[in-house]
Amino acid sequence: MSNLQQTETGNGYGSPAVIVPDDVEQGPDPNRVRRHAKRMLTNVEYLKRYRRLGFYRPHPKQVEFHNLRAVEKCLRAGNQLGKSMAGGAQMAMDAIGWWPDWYQGHRFDKPPAIERSYEFLGWAACTTSVTTRDGVQIKLLGDIRQADGLGTGLIPLDNIVGRPTMARGIADFVDTITLRRESGGRALIRLKTYEMDRRAFQGEPVDEIWLDEDVSRDNDAIYGECLARIAATRGRIFLTLTPLLGLSPIRKRFKERAGRECAEVLMGLDDALHIPKEQHAEILARYSNAERQTRAYGADMQGEDAVFTIPVEAIKHDRDPATFPDYWHWIWGADFSHGGMSASAHPFAAVLICHDPNNDVCFVTHAVRLYRALPAVHVQAIKANPCCDAPFAFPHDGNRGADLATGSTFRDVYKKLGLNMLPSHATFADGSIALEAGIAEMESRFASGRLKFASHLTELLDEYISYHRRDGLIHKVDDDLLSAVRVALMDLRYARALGGPGTESYHRRSAPQYARGIPGQDWDIFTGRAFGE
């Protein structure tokens, strides 16, 4: 048979035949796998083995990732915590057009307005052909090297149309898989590697691209090509990675563009519910000090020593602020943003601390970090908290001019918007503001159990894990919430009780909507005050 002759393959269920050139190597036949499996297995056994997607039960952090609706989203996690499983499930759901009841993310249920013979095109890629085959490919298709292995991945066997086409020169590596969507239309998934030239990521418009692990080391230009591929389809890109490259260009992109454009979920060892708690210590002991926070908790790999040495698990608390005694003291701390709306501006950050004066223990209960937002929006976020009227500590740069026309300082602006600003910038009792003194105070409190972060404050915990030194000096990058904590501790002597039953503050703190974390009041973003005031 000549190379010009072609073979027709179908799925045996009435779907259109797929025309494959005869000289293209093909993978295992899904029809044969189906026939054999249905003879040997009960219906329940068949579904569990060949429709695993229907039995996918994601952990809460995986659900949070799936439900993100940003154009670019990322699941950042430690090793073996389930990030690639979530990535495979996301691609499988979108490719076949089936989503479970809990799913609230973007749906590819309408083909883009472009001419092509299929409804959906997805790309999936990893660092090398081997890692793509042994990771991404197995998650999607199952191990095709095993007898009857096709269809044991997250893409159901009954949705696979014809034999997969195989890549040339790479053993058992799939190039393209054709699928039948639940709507009856067709979908294609192509597998790629970062080893390929950027030109391999050019050409056709793509609906969804899954990048498993950071593409920055191998070919930073690939990400730009991927962004270009989703322009015509209004598509999506998602990443699943362990940040072993540190603060790479991709990681910086997600930090700097956080919001509706880029969004990420951080999943650590404690979020992987399939790993028993009693195994955590053994797992942590396997990793070196330099890699432990990255491989177990998804923190950015650091080149030198961490600033804080206390294990992150030792500084967490799960106490409900509604149970704190009335006489405990409250204070806010802030780190102002001076870049305004520019892309290079670091974010505004604020934290709320409750101080147990009897035992000298500080509990961080709430944190706010906002990128490229105006002061009125910052204040709106603060006032959404029931303890919004606690004293507000601020750093020495709060005395700088925020409005050249009026001569107002940052402190003046936030005070006019309704925050309870302290009279002067934060200092220690002796009047000093030294950074290293603040770090020493925090480390001392961490070591003695007198400074605790709420376990749900993942952004703050991420900063704690990633905080490090370069050439012996603290590397002050991505430390906005930690800076706010340090500022609040400097002025801790000004923290105040907010009142007991019968006071307005107590009523707000006890309101059911605040217990759920939902603001009970609408605020004017231009004035920072409640409507009707």
C-alpha positions in Angstrom: 0.0 0.0 0.0 1.5 3.4 -1.0 2.0 6.3 1.4 -0.9 8.1 -0.4 -3.4 5.5 0.7 -5.5 6.2 3.7 -7.3 4.3 6.4 -10.7 5.1 7.9 -11.2 4.6 11.6 -14.3 5.1 13.7 -15.4 4.6 17.3 -18.1 2.0 16.5 -20.8 4.2 17.9 -21.9 6.0 14.8 -19.4 8.9 15.0 -17.8 10.1 11.8 -14.8 8.3 10.6 -11.4 9.9 11.1 -9.2 9.9 8.0 -5.6 9.1 8.9 -2.7 8.8 6.3 -1.5 5.2 6.1 2.1 6.1 6.8 1.3 7.7 10.1 1.9 5.4 13.1 -1.2 4.7 15.1 -1.7 3.7 18.7 -4.0 1.1 20.3 -7.5 0.5 19.0 -10.2 1.8 21.4 -12.8 -0.5 19.8 -10.8 -3.6 20.7 -10.3 -2.4 24.2 -14.0 -1.7 24.6 -15.1 -5.1 23.2 -12.7 -6.9 25.5 -13.5 -4.9 28.6 -17.3 -5.3 28.2 -16.9 -9.0 27.9 -14.7 -9.2 31.0 -16.1 -6.5 33.3 -19.4 -5.8 35.0 -21.0 -2.4 34.1 -19.8 -0.9 37.4 -16.3 -2.3 37.0 -16.2 -0.9 33.4 -17.2 2.6 34.5 -14.7 2.7 37.4 -11.9 1.6 35.0 -12.8 3.4 31.8 -14.8 6.4 33.0 -12.7 7.6 35.9 -13.7 11.2 35.3 -17.1 10.4 36.7 -15.5 9.2 39.9 -13.2 12.2 40.3 -13.6 13.8 43.8 -11.3 16.8 44.0 -10.0 18.2 47.2 -11.2 21.7 48.2 -8.1 23.4 46.7 -8.5 21.5 43.5 -12.2 22.6 43.4 -11.0 26.2 43.9 -8.6 25.9 41.0 -11.3 24.3 38.7 -13.8 27.1 39.5 -11.4 30.0 38.6 -12.7 31.8 35.6 -9.5 33.8 34.8 -8.1 33.5 31.2 -4.8 32.4 32.8 -5.0 30.3 35.9 -2.4 28.3 37.9 -2.5 25.5 40.4 0.8 25.9 42.4 1.5 23.0 44.6 4.2 20.7 46.1 5.1 17.4 44.7 2.7 14.5 44.5 -0.2 16.6 46.0 -2.6 16.2 43.1 -1.8 19.1 40.8 -1.4 17.0 37.6 -4.5 15.1 38.4 -6.5 18.3 38.6 -4.9 19.5 35.3 -5.9 16.2 33.6 -9.4 16.5 34.9 -9.7 20.1 33.7 -8.6 19.2 30.2 -10.7 16.1 30.1 -13.9 17.9 31.2 -13.4 20.7 28.7 -12.5 18.5 25.8 -15.5 16.1 26.0 -17.8 18.9 27.2 -19.0 17.3 30.4 -18.8 19.0 33.8 -20.0 17.8 37.2 -22.6 19.6 39.3 -20.0 21.3 41.6 -18.2 22.9 38.6 -18.5 26.7 38.3 -15.6 27.5 36.0 -15.5 28.4 32.4 -17.3 26.0 30.0 -16.4 25.4 26.4 -20.0 24.7 25.4 -20.0 27.0 22.3 -17.5 26.6 19.5 -15.6 29.7 18.5 -16.7 31.6 15.4 -13.9 30.2 13.2 -13.9 27.7 10.3 -12.8 24.2 11.3 -14.1 20.6 11.4 -14.1 20.2 15.2 -15.6 22.0 18.1 -12.6 22.0 20.5 -8.8 21.9 20.3 -6.6 21.5 23.3 -2.9 21.4 23.8 -1.1 19.7 26.7 2.7 20.0 27.2 5.4 19.3 29.7 9.2 19.7 29.9 10.3 16.7 27.8 8.8 14.0 25.7 9.4 11.5 28.6 7.8 13.7 31.2 4.9 14.5 28.9 4.4 10.8 28.1 4.7 9.6 31.7 2.8 12.5 33.2 0.3 14.4 31.1 -0.4 11.5 28.6 -1.0 8.9 31.3 -3.3 11.3 33.2 -5.4 11.9 30.1 -5.3 8.5 28.3 -3.9 5.9 30.7 -0.8 3.9 30.1 -1.1 2.8 26.5 2.0 0.6 26.8 -0.2 -1.8 28.9 -2.7 -4.1 27.4 -6.1 -2.5 27.6 -4.5 0.6 29.2 -6.1 3.1 26.7 -9.0 4.8 28.3 -7.9 4.3 31.9 -7.0 7.9 32.2 -9.3 10.8 32.9 -10.7 10.9 29.3 -13.4 8.2 29.1 -12.8 5.4 26.7 -16.2 5.8 25.1 -15.2 9.3 24.1 -12.1 8.2 22.2 -12.6 8.1 18.5 -10.2 5.8 16.5 -6.6 5.1 17.2 -4.4 7.9 18.5 -1.8 9.1 16.1 1.7 8.7 17.4 4.7 11.1 17.4 7.6 10.1 15.1 10.8 8.9 16.7 9.5 8.8 20.3 8.4 5.5 21.7 4.7 5.3 22.9 4.3 9.1 22.6 0.9 10.3 21.4 0.8 13.2 19.0 -3.0 13.7 18.6 -6.1 12.1 20.1 -9.6 12.5 18.6 -12.6 12.6 20.9 -16.4 12.6 20.7 -17.9 15.4 22.8 -21.0 14.9 24.8 -22.7 17.3 22.4 -21.9 14.9 19.5 -19.2 17.1 18.0 -15.5 16.3 17.8 -12.5 17.5 19.8 -8.8 17.1 19.3 -6.0 17.1 21.9 -2.4 17.5 20.8 0.6 16.7 23.1 3.7 18.8 22.9 7.0 19.3 24.9 9.0 22.3 25.9 11.9 20.8 24.0 10.2 21.7 20.7 11.1 24.9 18.9 8.7 27.8 19.5 7.5 27.2 15.9 5.8 24.0 17.1 3.6 26.2 19.2 2.5 28.4 16.3 -0.2 28.1 13.7 -3.6 26.9 14.7 -6.0 28.7 17.0 -6.4 26.7 20.3 -9.3 26.7 22.8 -7.3 25.5 25.8 -3.6 25.0 26.7 -2.4 23.0 29.7 1.3 23.6 30.7 2.4 21.1 33.3 5.4 22.6 35.1 7.1 25.9 34.5 8.0 26.6 30.9 10.4 29.4 31.8 13.6 27.4 31.9 13.2 25.6 28.6 11.8 28.2 26.3 10.3 31.4 27.7 9.0 32.3 24.2 6.6 29.4 24.3 4.3 31.2 26.7 4.0 34.1 24.4 3.1 31.8 21.5 0.5 30.1 23.7 -1.1 33.5 24.4 -1.3 34.2 20.7 -3.0 30.9 20.0 -6.0 31.6 22.3 -6.7 35.1 20.9 -9.1 34.1 18.1 -10.9 31.5 20.3 -11.1 33.6 23.5 -9.6 30.5 25.0 -7.8 29.7 28.3 -4.4 28.7 29.5 -3.8 26.9 32.8 -0.7 25.8 34.5 0.1 23.1 37.1 3.5 23.5 38.6 5.9 23.1 41.5 8.0 26.4 41.5 11.4 24.8 41.5 12.7 27.6 39.2 12.0 30.2 42.0 10.5 33.5 41.0 10.6 32.8 37.2 9.1 35.0 34.5 5.9 32.9 34.7 5.7 33.2 38.5 6.3 37.0 38.3 3.5 37.3 35.7 1.0 35.6 38.0 2.1 37.7 41.0 2.0 41.0 39.1 -1.2 40.4 37.2 -3.2 38.8 40.0 -6.9 39.3 39.7 -9.3 38.7 36.9 -6.6 38.4 34.3 -4.4 35.9 36.1 -5.4 33.8 39.1 -3.7 31.0 41.1 -4.4 28.6 43.9 -1.7 27.4 46.3 -2.0 23.8 47.5 0.3 22.5 50.2 0.8 19.2 52.0 -2.1 19.9 54.4 -4.5 20.4 51.5 -3.8 17.0 50.0 -6.4 15.0 51.8 -5.3 11.7 50.2 -2.1 11.9 52.3 -2.7 10.9 55.9 -1.6 13.4 58.5 0.6 10.8 60.3 2.7 10.6 57.1 3.5 14.3 56.9 6.6 14.2 59.2 8.1 11.3 57.2 7.5 13.1 53.9 9.0 16.4 55.1 12.0 14.5 56.4 12.8 13.3 52.9 13.5 16.8 51.6 16.5 19.0 52.2 16.1 22.2 54.1 16.5 24.2 50.9 13.8 22.3 49.0 11.3 21.4 51.8 9.0 24.4 51.5 8.9 24.2 47.7 8.3 20.4 47.4 5.9 20.2 50.3 4.1 23.5 50.2 4.6 24.9 46.7 6.7 27.9 47.8 9.0 29.5 45.3 12.4 27.9 45.5 14.9 30.2 47.1 18.6 30.5 46.4 19.8 31.1 49.9 18.6 30.8 53.5 15.1 31.6 54.6 14.6 34.6 56.9 12.3 32.6 59.3 13.3 29.2 60.5 10.2 28.1 62.4 8.2 25.4 60.4 5.1 26.9 58.9 2.9 24.4 60.6 4.0 25.7 64.0 2.8 29.2 63.3 -0.7 28.5 62.2 -3.9 28.9 64.2 -7.6 28.0 63.6 -9.2 30.1 66.3 -12.5 31.8 65.5 -12.2 35.6 66.2 -15.8 35.6 67.4 -14.6 33.6 70.4 -11.9 36.1 71.5 -12.6 37.8 74.8 -13.9 41.4 74.7 -10.9 42.7 76.5 -8.4 41.5 73.9 -6.8 44.3 71.9 -7.0 44.8 68.1 -4.8 46.7 65.6 -4.4 47.0 61.9 -1.0 47.2 60.2 -0.4 48.3 56.6 2.1 48.5 53.8 1.2 51.3 51.4 1.5 51.1 47.6 3.2 54.1 45.9 3.0 53.0 42.3 -0.7 53.8 41.8 -2.2 51.9 38.9 1.1 51.1 37.2 2.0 47.5 36.4 5.2 47.8 38.3 3.6 49.0 41.6 3.8 46.7 44.5 0.4 45.9 46.1 -1.3 47.6 49.1 -1.4 45.2 52.0 -3.1 45.3 55.4 -3.4 42.7 58.3 -5.6 42.6 61.4 -4.0 41.4 64.6 -5.8 40.5 67.9 -3.5 40.6 71.0 -4.1 38.5 74.0 -2.5 40.9 76.6 -2.4 38.3 79.4 -0.2 35.9 77.5 1.3 38.4 75.0 0.1 36.3 72.0 -0.8 37.9 68.7 -3.3 36.3 66.3 -3.3 37.5 62.7 -7.0 37.0 61.7 -7.4 38.8 58.4 -5.3 40.0 55.5 -5.9 42.2 52.5 -3.6 42.4 49.5 -4.7 44.5 46.5 -2.9 45.2 43.2 -3.4 48.4 41.2 -6.3 49.7 43.2 -7.1 53.2 44.5 -7.1 54.1 48.3 -10.9 54.1 48.3 -10.9 50.5 47.2 -8.4 49.7 49.9 -10.6 51.3 52.5 -13.7 49.5 51.1 -11.9 46.1 51.7 -10.9 47.2 55.3 -14.4 48.3 56.1 -15.9 45.0 55.0 -14.3 43.6 58.2 -16.3 43.9 61.4 -13.1 45.2 63.2 -12.6 48.0 60.7 -12.5 50.7 63.5 -9.5 49.2 65.2 -6.4 51.5 65.4 -4.5 51.6 62.1 -0.7 51.5 62.2 1.2 52.6 59.1 4.9 52.8 58.1 7.1 55.9 58.0 6.4 56.4 54.2 2.8 57.2 55.2 4.0 60.7 55.9 4.9 61.2 52.2 2.7 63.3 50.0 -0.1 61.4 48.3 -1.7 64.4 46.6 0.7 67.1 45.3 -2.2 69.5 44.7 -3.4 69.5 48.3 -0.3 68.5 50.2 -2.1 65.6 51.8 -0.1 62.7 53.0 -1.0 59.0 52.7 -2.1 59.1 56.3 -4.4 62.1 55.6 -6.0 60.3 52.6 -6.9 57.2 54.5 -8.1 59.1 57.5 -10.4 61.1 55.4 -11.7 57.9 53.9 -12.7 56.8 57.4 -9.9 54.6 58.8 -8.8 55.1 62.5 -5.3 56.2 61.6 -2.8 56.5 64.4 -1.3 60.0 64.9 2.2 59.1 63.7 4.0 56.4 61.8 4.8 53.1 63.5 7.9 52.9 65.7 9.2 50.7 68.4 8.9 52.1 72.0 12.4 53.6 71.7 11.4 55.4 68.5 13.4 53.2 66.1 12.1 51.7 62.9 15.0 49.3 62.0 14.0 46.4 59.7 16.2 43.8 61.3 14.8 44.7 64.7 11.3 44.1 63.4 12.4 40.8 61.9 14.0 39.7 65.2 10.8 40.6 67.0 8.8 38.5 64.7 11.2 35.5 64.8 11.2 35.7 68.6 7.4 35.6 68.7 7.2 32.7 66.2 9.7 30.7 68.2 7.9 31.2 71.5 4.4 30.7 70.0 3.4 34.3 70.5 2.7 35.2 66.9 0.2 33.0 65.0 -1.2 33.3 61.4 -4.7 32.1 60.6 -4.4 28.9 58.6 -6.7 30.2 55.8 -4.4 33.2 55.1 -2.6 31.4 52.2 -1.0 34.6 50.7 0.5 35.5 54.1 1.8 32.0 54.7 3.2 31.9 51.2 5.2 35.1 51.9 6.4 33.6 55.1 7.7 30.5 53.4 9.3 32.4 50.5 11.0 35.2 52.5 14.8 34.8 52.1 18.1 36.6 52.2 20.6 37.4 49.4 24.2 38.1 50.2 23.2 38.2 53.9 20.6 40.9 53.4 16.8 40.5 53.4 15.4 40.3 49.9 12.5 42.7 50.2 10.4 41.3 47.3 6.9 39.9 47.7 6.8 40.7 51.4 3.9 43.1 51.5 1.7 41.3 54.1 4.8 40.4 56.2 5.7 44.1 56.2 2.2 45.0 57.4 2.5 42.4 60.3 5.9 44.0 61.3 4.3 47.5 61.3 1.4 46.4 63.5 3.8 44.8 66.0 5.9 48.0 66.2 2.8 49.8 67.3 1.2 47.0 69.3 1.2 49.1 72.4 -1.6 51.2 70.8 -3.9 48.3 70.1 -7.3 48.7 71.8 -10.3 46.6 72.9 -13.3 47.2 70.7 -16.0 46.9 73.3 -18.4 44.3 74.6 -22.1 43.6 74.2 -24.2 46.6 73.5 -21.5 48.4 71.5 -21.7 49.0 67.7 -18.4 47.3 67.2 -19.6 44.2 69.1 -22.8 44.0 67.1 -20.8 44.0 63.8 -18.4 41.4 65.0 -21.3 39.1 66.2 -23.4 39.5 63.0 -23.9 36.2 61.2 -22.8 37.6 57.9 -19.4 38.4 59.2 -19.1 34.9 60.7 -19.4 33.7 57.1 -16.9 36.3 55.9 -19.4 38.2 53.8 -19.7 42.0 54.2 -23.0 43.1 55.6 -22.8 46.7 54.2 -22.3 48.3 50.8 -19.7 51.0 50.6 -19.1 53.9 48.2 -15.7 53.2 46.6 -15.1 56.9 46.1 -15.7 58.0 49.7 -15.1 54.8 51.6 -18.4 55.5 53.6 -21.6 53.5 53.8 -24.3 54.5 51.5 -26.8 56.8 53.3 -24.3 58.2 55.7 
